[in-house]
Amino acid sequence: MKKFLKFIFILLIPVLFATNFYFVKADDDNETEERNEEGDEEDDEDYKPQTTTKTIITQPSVSTKVETTTKTTIHKDSDGDGILDETDPHPAISEIYIVEDNNKNGIVDKFE
């Protein structure tokens, strides 16, 4: 008989502790939920919407239109000697082929 009571005592003690702990925990959860709900109700009553007023002044922008005109002029150098046709004395013949020998000695005047 003593063994049977000892066995029941060893088996019942953990079961009682586990159920007691479960119910106490569940009761604490309910209390915290009630506190949260009460706090929410108090917050709702004290809530006042906050309004701010801002004054924005806009001025019409002054725009300035700028027109840019581009005139393209093409200057030709038809003989390819680097002198434009407007200032070239011989626009059809390159200056490298024109030889001047004013003193008639047979040597080009540029090389004398």
QUIJO-V687307 format. One record per residue. N is the residue number from 1. RES is the residue in three letters. PHI is phi in degrees with one decimal (NA if undefined). PSI is psi as a letter, one per 20 degrees, with the letter a starting at -180 (999 if undefined). D_CENTER is the distance of its C-alpha to the mean C-alpha in whole Angstrom. Layout:
# QUIJO-V687307
N/RES/PHI/PSI/D_CENTER + N/RES/PHI/PSI/D_CENTER
This chain:
# QUIJO-V687307
1/MET/NA/h/84 + 2/LYS/-63.8/h/82 + 3/LYS/-66.2/h/80 + 4/PHE/-65.9/g/79 + 5/LEU/-66.0/h/78 + 6/LYS/-65.1/g/76 + 7/PHE/-64.4/g/74 + 8/ILE/-66.4/g/74 + 9/PHE/-62.2/g/73 + 10/ILE/-67.4/h/70 + 11/LEU/-78.9/h/69 + 12/LEU/-77.5/h/68 + 13/ILE/-58.3/g/67 + 14/PRO/-64.2/h/64 + 15/VAL/-65.6/g/63 + 16/LEU/-64.8/g/64 + 17/PHE/-63.5/g/62 + 18/ALA/-65.9/g/59 + 19/THR/-69.0/h/60 + 20/ASN/-62.9/g/60 + 21/PHE/-64.0/h/57 + 22/TYR/-64.9/g/55 + 23/PHE/-68.7/h/57 + 24/VAL/-65.6/g/56 + 25/LYS/-65.6/g/52 + 26/ALA/-63.5/h/52 + 27/ASP/-66.0/g/54 + 28/ASP/-63.7/h/51 + 29/ASP/-61.5/g/48 + 30/ASN/-64.7/h/50 + 31/GLU/-65.9/g/50 + 32/THR/-68.1/h/46 + 33/GLU/-65.3/g/45 + 34/GLU/-64.3/g/48 + 35/ARG/-62.9/g/46 + 36/ASN/-64.4/g/43 + 37/GLU/-65.9/g/44 + 38/GLU/-64.4/g/46 + 39/GLY/-64.2/h/43 + 40/ASP/-65.1/g/41 + 41/GLU/-64.9/g/44 + 42/GLU/-65.8/h/44 + 43/ASP/-65.0/h/40 + 44/ASP/-65.4/h/41 + 45/GLU/-70.1/h/44 + 46/ASP/-85.7/i/42 + 47/TYR/-72.9/p/39 + 48/LYS/-125.1/p/38 + 49/PRO/-65.4/q/35 + 50/GLN/-100.0/p/33 + 51/THR/-117.5/q/32 + 52/THR/-126.9/q/31 + 53/THR/-116.5/p/31 + 54/LYS/-119.7/p/29 + 55/THR/-104.5/p/30 + 56/ILE/-115.6/p/27 + 57/ILE/-108.7/p/29 + 58/THR/-113.0/p/27 + 59/GLN/-113.8/q/29 + 60/PRO/-66.0/p/29 + 61/SER/-79.0/q/27 + 62/VAL/-91.8/o/29 + 63/SER/-108.1/p/28 + 64/THR/-115.3/p/30 + 65/LYS/-93.6/p/31 + 66/VAL/-117.9/p/31 + 67/GLU/-105.8/p/33 + 68/THR/-117.0/p/33 + 69/THR/-110.9/p/36 + 70/THR/-120.4/p/36 + 71/LYS/-110.6/p/40 + 72/THR/-102.3/p/40 + 73/THR/-117.0/p/44 + 74/ILE/-108.2/p/45 + 75/HIS/-103.1/p/47 + 76/LYS/-98.4/q/49 + 77/ASP/-133.8/n/51 + 78/SER/-69.0/h/53 + 79/ASP/-92.9/i/55 + 80/GLY/75.1/k/52 + 81/ASP/-94.3/j/54 + 82/GLY/93.2/i/51 + 83/ILE/-109.1/p/53 + 84/LEU/-64.5/q/52 + 85/ASP/-61.7/h/54 + 86/GLU/-64.7/h/55 + 87/THR/-107.2/i/56 + 88/ASP/-82.2/p/57 + 89/PRO/-70.1/h/61 + 90/HIS/-127.7/n/61 + 91/PRO/-70.3/h/58 + 92/ALA/-93.1/i/60 + 93/ILE/-117.9/p/61 + 94/SER/-68.8/q/59 + 95/GLU/-66.1/h/60 + 96/ILE/-68.3/h/60 + 97/TYR/-94.0/i/63 + 98/ILE/-92.6/p/65 + 99/VAL/-117.2/p/68 + 100/GLU/-116.5/p/70 + 101/ASP/-136.1/n/73 + 102/ASN/-73.4/h/75 + 103/ASN/-92.9/j/77 + 104/LYS/56.6/l/78 + 105/ASN/-101.0/i/78 + 106/GLY/89.0/i/76 + 107/ILE/-112.6/p/73 + 108/VAL/-61.5/p/70 + 109/ASP/-63.9/h/70 + 110/LYS/-66.9/h/66 + 111/PHE/-95.8/i/67 + 112/GLU/-83.0/999/70
